[in-house]
Amino acid sequence: MIENPVKRVIEWSGYQYKRKAPTWLSANPEWEATTRKMMRDSLSQRPEEEYQELGKYE
């Protein structure tokens, strides 16, 4: 989202950009699987065709 413009400006300034994941949010594979399932279900229920297609993959 905002990472690409920030990365470009930092690299133009002569520094190397290394993104670190936040330490306050631990990885939780169960949450990710649940969230992806909810996204698939909700996208496939939308009336627009492009969202229904996305629901098959995301």
C-alpha positions, 0 to 999 in steps of 0.5 A, a space after each residue: 500500500 504505502 510501502 512502495 512509495 516509501 521504499 523508492 524515496 528511501 532508496 533514492 536517498 541512498 539508503 537500503 530499505 528493509 521492512 521488518 514485520 511488527 513484533 507486537 503481532 505474532 503469526 497465527 496460521 489459524 487466524 489466516 486460514 479463518 480469515 481467508 475462508 471468510 473472504 472467499 465466502 463473502 466475495 462469492 456472495 456478492 452480485 458482481 461477477 469479478 468478485 465471484 471470480 475472486 472468491 474462487 481463488 482468494 
